[in-house]
Amino acid sequence: MTRYSRRTLLKAGAALTGASALGFPSIVSAQAARIKIGHLVPLTGFLGAIGSYAQLGVKMAAEEINASGGIMGRQIDLISEDSVNPATASTKAQRMIEQDGAVLLFGEISSASSLTIMQVAERNKKVFFSTGARSDALRGKDCNRYSFHCDIPNTVMVNAVGTALRQKGMVKGKKFVTLTADYIFGHDLLKAAKAFFAANDATLIGDELIATDVTDFSPYLLKVRQAKPDVVCCNLAGNQVTNLVKQYAEFGFPYPLVGFNLNTGDAWAMGEGNLSGTWPTVWYHTLDNPASKAFVEAFIKKHGKPPENHAWIEYITLKMIAQAITDTKSTESDALIAYFEKQTQFDIMKARKAYFRSWDHQLVQEAYPFTVKAKGEMKDKWDMLVLGDAVPAAGAELESIYPTQQQNPCNMKA
């Protein structure tokens, strides 16, 4: 072990004193003035591919905000990490608040991990924006005062795709088989799907719950063949959707495959000719909106590829957070909650502005169904999808496609 003499230690102390006099305190002060924000998103596992897009989007937003002078003259210190799984997400969220000094948290795609972060946020009385988790239960029985939800929930995805299918005569009197992710998100999505089938005279003749680590879907597809449905519905998430669609195409079924959940990054990964049917999305990079086009152009210039929907939602969420802190001149939870509960309007690069509902903290916005271009029509591997008309239609109430307070009650503690 190296030992130092008393004279050496005194010299070192003097040097530090001199450094302080030359501006070291101002450096410390500048660092302390930074606004620390915790960000968690899966970068590994079955959601890792779309999580990587999310991280690109949020980093781009932070860079733009800091380059324009920050928030009230203070730079953002973005602490962005892999959430890994629900237990790790909870541990990291607690550390970001307790040790790193994060004033709020946001991110996450997994509904299971989002729930554990929500619980950390509530215990610590810090605001959390769940950007990609879609379970209705997070907005309902599991809701809390400190958590806000930015992505469209399962009910909206079912309504968006269901509306398109109904218009094509693919619902009434039809027999469905569903393939569902066996965790909170999938269970929740299946519940919404069953409600839609029941309300529209469709019959669910079979459902298979599938663990999130399954990669070979042939046992489930053999059951589909035996059931002989009119339509097969995918209720999976992440790269499981990609793998299922590819294997479904290999089986050559005559039954159309549709889905109540899909992220565009997973669609791109399927490759030309594998995906078909009607699916939902919250945003797509071909959306005809000036702000959206500018974002897409900047993202492509920076990363050499278009943004996926999770890149967009992380980007606009940090911009909404920055607007809220600027307008309230505060990072305190109570001030931010009051601001969002006023149903403040936000430009999220769509035809209509969005707002958070006061009673369940859901960001109310448009959704879209999409179909898939025929093989040979794609200009490149990202030119795969054809965006349908926004749901709800122009003139209809935005909340008309969202669950009501009676359908999905949320009882927040004061």
C-alpha positions as CSV (number, residue, x, y, z in Angstrom):
1,M,0.0,0.0,0.0
2,T,1.4,3.4,-0.9
3,R,1.9,5.8,2.0
4,Y,2.2,9.6,1.7
5,S,4.2,11.9,4.0
6,R,2.5,14.7,6.0
7,R,4.3,17.3,3.8
8,T,2.9,15.7,0.6
9,L,-0.6,15.7,2.0
10,L,-0.3,19.4,3.0
11,K,0.8,20.3,-0.5
12,A,-2.1,18.4,-2.0
13,G,-4.5,20.3,0.3
14,A,-3.0,23.6,-0.7
15,A,-3.4,22.7,-4.3
16,L,-7.1,21.9,-3.9
17,T,-7.5,25.2,-2.0
18,G,-5.9,27.0,-5.0
19,A,-8.1,25.1,-7.4
20,S,-11.2,26.3,-5.4
21,A,-10.0,29.9,-5.6
22,L,-9.5,29.5,-9.4
23,G,-13.1,28.4,-10.0
24,F,-13.7,24.9,-8.7
25,P,-16.7,26.0,-6.7
26,S,-18.3,27.4,-9.9
27,I,-17.9,24.0,-11.6
28,V,-19.5,22.3,-8.6
29,S,-22.3,24.9,-8.6
30,A,-22.9,24.5,-12.4
31,Q,-23.2,20.7,-11.9
32,A,-25.6,21.1,-9.0
33,A,-27.7,23.4,-11.1
34,R,-28.3,20.7,-13.7
35,I,-31.7,19.1,-13.7
36,K,-31.3,15.4,-13.3
37,I,-33.9,13.2,-14.9
38,G,-34.0,9.4,-14.7
39,H,-34.8,7.4,-17.8
40,L,-35.3,3.6,-17.9
41,V,-36.0,1.5,-21.0
42,P,-35.3,-2.1,-21.9
43,L,-32.1,-2.4,-24.0
44,T,-31.9,-6.2,-23.8
45,G,-34.4,-9.0,-23.9
46,F,-37.5,-9.3,-26.1
47,L,-38.1,-5.5,-26.0
48,G,-34.5,-4.5,-26.5
49,A,-34.7,-3.7,-30.2
50,I,-37.5,-1.1,-29.8
51,G,-35.9,0.1,-26.5
52,S,-32.8,1.1,-28.4
53,Y,-34.9,3.4,-30.6
54,A,-36.5,4.9,-27.4
55,Q,-33.1,5.8,-26.1
56,L,-32.1,7.4,-29.4
57,G,-35.2,9.5,-29.3
58,V,-34.8,10.7,-25.7
59,K,-31.1,11.5,-26.2
60,M,-31.9,13.6,-29.2
61,A,-34.6,15.6,-27.3
62,A,-32.1,16.2,-24.4
63,E,-29.4,17.4,-26.8
64,E,-31.9,19.8,-28.5
65,I,-33.1,21.2,-25.2
66,N,-29.6,21.7,-23.9
67,A,-28.4,23.3,-27.1
68,S,-31.2,25.8,-26.9
69,G,-30.2,26.9,-23.4
70,G,-31.7,24.1,-21.3
71,I,-34.8,24.5,-19.0
72,M,-34.8,27.9,-17.3
73,G,-31.1,28.2,-18.1
74,R,-30.3,24.8,-16.5
75,Q,-29.0,21.9,-18.5
76,I,-30.6,18.5,-18.4
77,D,-28.5,15.7,-17.0
78,L,-30.2,12.6,-18.5
79,I,-29.5,9.4,-16.6
80,S,-30.6,6.7,-19.1
81,E,-30.1,3.0,-18.4
82,D,-31.3,-0.5,-19.3
83,S,-34.3,-1.4,-17.1
84,V,-33.6,-5.2,-17.8
85,N,-36.6,-6.6,-15.9
86,P,-39.2,-5.5,-13.3
87,A,-37.0,-6.1,-10.2
88,T,-33.9,-4.4,-11.7
89,A,-36.1,-1.5,-13.0
90,S,-37.4,-1.0,-9.4
91,T,-33.9,-1.0,-7.9
92,K,-32.5,1.4,-10.5
93,A,-35.5,3.7,-10.2
94,Q,-34.9,3.9,-6.4
95,R,-31.2,4.6,-6.9
96,M,-31.8,7.3,-9.4
97,I,-34.0,9.2,-7.0
98,E,-32.1,8.4,-3.8
99,Q,-28.5,8.6,-4.9
100,D,-28.4,10.3,-8.3
101,G,-30.8,13.1,-7.3
102,A,-33.3,12.6,-10.2
103,V,-36.2,15.0,-9.9
104,L,-38.5,12.7,-11.9
105,L,-38.5,9.5,-13.8
106,F,-39.8,8.5,-17.2
107,G,-39.5,5.7,-19.9
108,E,-40.2,2.0,-19.9
109,I,-42.0,-0.3,-22.4
110,S,-42.8,-3.4,-20.4
111,S,-46.0,-3.1,-18.4
112,A,-44.6,-5.3,-15.7
113,S,-41.5,-3.1,-15.2
114,S,-43.6,0.0,-15.5
115,L,-45.7,-1.1,-12.6
116,T,-42.7,-1.6,-10.3
117,I,-41.4,1.9,-11.3
118,M,-44.8,3.4,-10.6
119,Q,-44.6,1.9,-7.1
120,V,-41.2,3.5,-6.5
121,A,-42.4,6.8,-7.8
122,E,-45.4,6.7,-5.4
123,R,-43.3,5.8,-2.4
124,N,-40.8,8.6,-3.1
125,K,-43.5,11.1,-4.2
126,K,-41.7,11.7,-7.5
127,V,-43.5,12.0,-10.9
128,F,-43.1,9.1,-13.4
129,F,-44.1,9.2,-17.0
130,S,-44.6,5.7,-18.4
131,T,-43.9,6.1,-22.1
132,G,-44.5,2.7,-23.7
133,A,-46.4,0.5,-21.3
134,R,-49.9,-0.2,-22.6
135,S,-51.7,-2.2,-20.0
136,D,-55.1,-0.7,-19.1
137,A,-54.6,-1.9,-15.5
138,L,-51.8,0.6,-15.0
139,R,-54.3,3.4,-15.7
140,G,-57.0,1.6,-13.7
141,K,-56.7,-0.6,-10.6
142,D,-52.9,0.0,-10.4
143,C,-53.0,3.8,-11.0
144,N,-51.5,6.3,-8.6
145,R,-51.2,10.1,-8.3
146,Y,-47.6,10.3,-9.3
147,S,-47.8,8.3,-12.6
148,F,-48.7,9.5,-16.0
149,H,-49.2,7.3,-19.2
150,C,-48.1,8.5,-22.6
151,D,-48.7,5.6,-25.0
152,I,-52.1,4.5,-26.1
153,P,-53.6,1.8,-23.9
154,N,-54.7,-1.7,-24.9
155,T,-58.3,-0.7,-25.3
156,V,-57.4,2.0,-27.8
157,M,-55.3,-0.4,-29.8
158,V,-58.2,-2.9,-30.0
159,N,-60.6,-0.1,-31.0
160,A,-58.3,1.3,-33.7
161,V,-57.7,-2.1,-35.3
162,G,-61.3,-3.3,-34.6
163,T,-62.8,-0.3,-36.4
164,A,-60.7,-1.0,-39.5
165,L,-61.6,-4.8,-39.4
166,R,-65.2,-4.1,-38.9
167,Q,-65.2,-1.8,-42.0
168,K,-63.7,-4.7,-44.0
169,G,-66.4,-7.2,-42.8
170,M,-63.9,-9.2,-40.8
171,V,-65.6,-9.1,-37.4
172,K,-69.3,-9.8,-37.3
173,G,-70.0,-13.6,-37.3
174,K,-66.3,-14.4,-37.5
175,K,-64.4,-17.0,-35.5
176,F,-61.1,-15.8,-33.9
177,V,-58.1,-17.5,-32.3
178,T,-55.7,-15.3,-30.3
179,L,-52.1,-15.8,-29.4
180,T,-51.4,-13.9,-26.3
181,A,-48.3,-12.9,-24.2
182,D,-48.4,-14.5,-20.8
183,Y,-47.8,-11.5,-18.6
184,I,-49.7,-8.4,-17.4
185,F,-49.7,-6.7,-20.8
186,G,-51.0,-9.7,-22.7
187,H,-53.7,-10.6,-20.1
188,D,-54.9,-7.0,-20.2
189,L,-54.9,-7.0,-24.0
190,L,-56.9,-10.2,-24.2
191,K,-59.5,-8.8,-21.8
192,A,-59.9,-5.8,-24.1
193,A,-60.1,-8.1,-27.2
194,K,-62.8,-10.3,-25.6
195,A,-64.9,-7.2,-24.8
196,F,-64.6,-6.1,-28.5
197,F,-65.5,-9.6,-29.8
198,A,-68.5,-9.8,-27.5
199,A,-69.7,-6.3,-28.5
200,N,-69.4,-7.0,-32.2
201,D,-70.9,-10.5,-32.6
202,A,-67.5,-12.3,-33.1
203,T,-66.6,-15.6,-31.4
204,L,-63.3,-16.4,-29.7
205,I,-62.9,-20.1,-30.3
206,G,-59.3,-20.4,-28.9
207,D,-56.6,-18.6,-27.1
208,E,-53.0,-19.6,-26.3
209,L,-51.0,-17.9,-23.6
210,I,-47.3,-17.8,-24.6
211,A,-44.3,-17.2,-22.3
212,T,-42.1,-14.2,-23.2
213,D,-39.0,-16.5,-23.8
214,V,-40.7,-18.6,-26.5
215,T,-39.1,-18.5,-29.9
216,D,-40.5,-21.6,-31.6
217,F,-44.2,-21.1,-32.2
218,S,-44.9,-24.2,-34.2
219,P,-46.8,-26.0,-31.3
220,Y,-49.2,-23.0,-31.2
221,L,-49.5,-22.8,-34.9
222,L,-50.4,-26.5,-35.2
223,K,-53.3,-25.7,-32.8
224,V,-54.4,-22.9,-35.0
225,R,-54.5,-25.3,-37.9
226,Q,-56.7,-27.6,-35.9
227,A,-59.1,-24.8,-34.8
228,K,-59.7,-23.5,-38.4
229,P,-60.6,-19.9,-37.4
230,D,-61.7,-17.1,-39.8
231,V,-59.0,-14.8,-38.3
232,V,-55.9,-15.2,-36.1
233,C,-55.1,-12.3,-33.8
234,C,-51.6,-11.7,-32.4
235,N,-51.5,-10.3,-28.8
236,L,-47.7,-10.6,-28.4
237,A,-45.0,-7.9,-27.9
238,G,-41.5,-7.1,-29.0
239,N,-39.5,-9.5,-31.1
240,Q,-42.0,-12.3,-30.4
241,V,-44.3,-10.6,-32.9
242,T,-41.4,-10.6,-35.4
243,N,-40.7,-14.3,-34.9
244,L,-44.4,-15.3,-34.9
245,V,-45.1,-13.4,-38.2
246,K,-42.2,-15.0,-39.9
247,Q,-43.2,-18.6,-38.8
248,Y,-46.9,-17.9,-39.6
249,A,-45.9,-17.0,-43.2
250,E,-43.9,-20.3,-43.4
251,F,-47.0,-22.3,-42.5
252,G,-49.0,-20.8,-45.4
253,F,-52.3,-20.4,-43.5
254,P,-55.4,-19.2,-45.4
255,Y,-56.5,-17.4,-42.3
256,P,-55.6,-13.7,-42.2
257,L,-53.3,-12.7,-39.3
258,V,-54.1,-9.4,-37.6
259,G,-52.9,-7.9,-34.4
260,F,-54.0,-5.7,-31.5
261,N,-50.3,-4.7,-30.8
262,L,-47.3,-3.9,-32.9
263,N,-44.4,-1.6,-32.8
264,T,-43.0,-0.4,-36.1
265,G,-39.4,-1.5,-35.2
266,D,-40.7,-5.1,-34.9
267,A,-42.5,-4.8,-38.2
268,W,-39.3,-3.6,-40.0
269,A,-37.4,-6.6,-38.6
270,M,-39.9,-9.0,-40.2
271,G,-38.6,-8.3,-43.7
272,E,-40.4,-7.9,-47.0
273,G,-43.3,-10.2,-47.7
274,N,-43.8,-11.7,-44.2
275,L,-46.2,-9.2,-42.6
276,S,-49.8,-8.7,-43.7
277,G,-53.1,-7.7,-42.2
278,T,-54.2,-4.8,-40.1
279,W,-52.4,-3.6,-37.0
280,P,-52.4,-0.5,-34.7
281,T,-49.8,2.2,-34.1
282,V,-49.6,5.4,-32.1
283,W,-47.4,7.2,-34.7
284,Y,-45.5,6.5,-37.9
285,H,-42.7,8.4,-39.6
286,T,-44.7,9.0,-42.8
287,L,-47.4,11.0,-40.9
288,D,-48.2,14.2,-42.8
289,N,-47.5,16.8,-40.2
290,P,-44.9,19.6,-40.5
291,A,-43.5,19.1,-37.0
292,S,-43.4,15.4,-37.5
293,K,-41.7,15.7,-40.8
294,A,-39.0,18.0,-39.3
295,F,-38.4,15.5,-36.5
296,V,-38.1,12.6,-38.9
297,E,-35.7,14.6,-41.1
298,A,-33.4,15.5,-38.2
299,F,-33.5,11.9,-36.8
300,I,-32.5,10.4,-40.2
301,K,-29.7,12.9,-40.6
302,K,-28.4,12.0,-37.2
303,H,-28.9,8.2,-37.2
304,G,-29.2,7.2,-40.9
305,K,-32.6,5.6,-40.4
306,P,-36.2,6.8,-39.7
307,P,-37.4,6.9,-36.1
308,E,-39.6,4.1,-34.7
309,N,-42.7,5.0,-32.7
310,H,-40.8,4.6,-29.4
311,A,-38.2,7.1,-30.5
312,W,-41.0,9.6,-31.2
313,I,-42.8,9.0,-27.9
314,E,-39.7,9.4,-25.8
315,Y,-38.8,12.5,-27.7
316,I,-42.2,14.2,-27.3
317,T,-42.4,13.1,-23.6
318,L,-39.2,14.9,-22.7
319,K,-40.3,18.0,-24.6
320,M,-43.6,17.9,-22.6
321,I,-41.7,17.6,-19.4
322,A,-39.5,20.6,-20.4
323,Q,-42.6,22.7,-21.2
324,A,-44.1,21.8,-17.8
325,I,-41.0,22.7,-15.8
326,T,-40.6,25.9,-17.8
327,D,-44.3,27.0,-17.3
328,T,-44.4,26.1,-13.6
329,K,-40.9,27.2,-12.9
330,S,-40.6,24.1,-10.7
331,T,-39.4,20.5,-10.6
332,E,-41.6,19.8,-7.5
333,S,-44.0,16.9,-7.9
334,D,-47.1,18.8,-6.6
335,A,-46.6,21.7,-9.1
336,L,-46.1,19.3,-12.0
337,I,-49.1,17.1,-11.2
338,A,-51.3,20.2,-10.9
339,Y,-50.0,21.5,-14.3
340,F,-50.8,18.2,-16.1
341,E,-54.1,17.7,-14.3
342,K,-55.3,21.0,-15.8
343,Q,-55.4,19.1,-19.0
344,T,-52.8,21.4,-20.6
345,Q,-52.6,21.0,-24.4
346,F,-49.5,19.7,-26.0
347,D,-48.4,19.7,-29.6
348,I,-47.2,16.1,-30.2
349,M,-46.8,16.3,-34.0
350,K,-50.3,15.1,-34.9
351,A,-53.3,16.8,-36.4
352,R,-54.8,17.3,-32.9
353,K,-53.2,18.4,-29.7
354,A,-53.0,16.0,-26.8
355,Y,-53.7,16.3,-23.0
356,F,-53.5,14.2,-19.9
357,R,-56.8,13.3,-18.4
358,S,-57.1,14.4,-14.8
359,W,-58.7,11.3,-13.4
360,D,-56.4,8.6,-14.8
361,H,-53.4,10.6,-16.1
362,Q,-53.7,9.1,-19.6
363,L,-52.4,11.1,-22.5
364,V,-55.4,11.4,-24.8
365,Q,-54.4,11.4,-28.5
366,E,-55.2,9.9,-31.9
367,A,-54.2,6.4,-32.9
368,Y,-53.9,4.8,-36.4
369,P,-54.5,1.5,-38.0
370,F,-52.1,0.4,-40.7
371,T,-51.8,-2.1,-43.5
372,V,-48.8,-3.5,-45.2
373,K,-47.4,-2.8,-48.7
374,A,-47.4,-5.7,-51.1
375,K,-44.1,-7.4,-51.8
376,G,-42.2,-5.4,-54.4
377,E,-43.8,-2.1,-53.6
378,M,-41.3,-1.1,-50.8
379,K,-38.7,1.6,-51.7
380,D,-36.5,0.4,-48.8
381,K,-36.8,-1.8,-45.7
382,W,-38.5,1.0,-43.8
383,D,-41.1,1.7,-46.5
384,M,-43.4,-1.1,-45.4
385,L,-46.6,0.3,-43.9
386,V,-49.5,2.3,-45.2
387,L,-51.0,4.5,-42.4
388,G,-54.8,4.5,-42.2
389,D,-57.0,7.4,-41.2
390,A,-56.7,8.7,-37.6
391,V,-58.9,7.1,-35.0
392,P,-61.2,8.7,-33.8
393,A,-62.3,10.4,-37.1
394,A,-62.1,14.2,-37.4
395,G,-64.9,15.8,-35.4
396,A,-65.3,12.9,-33.0
397,E,-64.3,13.3,-29.4
398,L,-60.8,12.1,-28.7
399,E,-61.9,10.3,-25.6
400,S,-64.4,8.2,-27.6
401,I,-61.9,5.4,-28.2
402,Y,-60.6,5.4,-24.6
403,P,-62.0,3.4,-21.7
404,T,-64.3,5.4,-19.5
405,Q,-64.1,5.9,-15.8
406,Q,-66.8,3.3,-15.3
407,Q,-65.0,0.8,-17.6
408,N,-61.5,1.2,-16.0
409,P,-61.9,3.0,-12.7
410,C,-58.8,4.7,-11.2
411,N,-58.9,5.6,-7.5
412,M,-55.9,7.7,-6.7
413,K,-54.8,8.4,-3.1
414,A,-54.6,12.1,-2.3
